[in-house]
Amino acid sequence: MKKMFVLIAAVILCAVGLFGLAGCKDDEEELPPGVKEFVFEAEYVDLDGKASITASGSIQDVMLVFGDGTQADKNRGWSNGYYIHSTSANNFRLDFVITSDAAAEATIILRLGSLFGTVAFNASNYSVRFNETAVNFGTISLAGSTEEAMQFTDYRIPVTVQLLEGENTISLITLNNTFQAGNVGGPSVDCIKVRTTAALTWDIIDNPSFR
Ligand SMILES: [Ca+2]
């Protein structure tokens, strides 16, 4: 009974500074001519059947969304005021399904945080896939924080991808590791950002409203 209410979203865009304090615009970096930055909130992807194992038990489906969407939450740097609490299970997967109006090169930025102290995600413990092909993302180093004071870091993947005209899927997948006191720990996920000359759209699922 939860969430099959799918909102046809226009675009979540953050071209230049729309979000202001929301934290989705990371810096004053100037984008190349014609390039826009599109923000895709982790709280709006399909969470059906997903579960993260935390120290106090399993959290599942829409309950994976943390935050209240308030201005205070946005002021904490949580884009849109919500984030995915944790992605702690082997093969836990978030799929961002995006439609592009044209084939184009794109840069992907991940906005992630850690509940497990300082951690480094790399190909041995984490996977980023673009249209099911592994992306060589390097090493994502994150400082630790707590859920109430979660600090996110923008990590720009150093290689670009080639968007197809039509549907594209960017997947974030936790692999087996020992970050959570010897058990698998996946990052907290705020949003991803895609910079490209194409126009991007997606259909969001309003998970926060179904908690
Ligand atoms: Ca968010």
Boltz pocket constraint, residues with backbone or C-beta under 6 A from the ligand:
constraints:
  - pocket:
      binder: B
      contacts: [[A, 41], [A, 42], [A, 43], [A, 78], [A, 79], [A, 80], [A, 81], [A, 82], [A, 83], [A, 84], [A, 189], [A, 190], [A, 191]]
      max_distance: 6.0
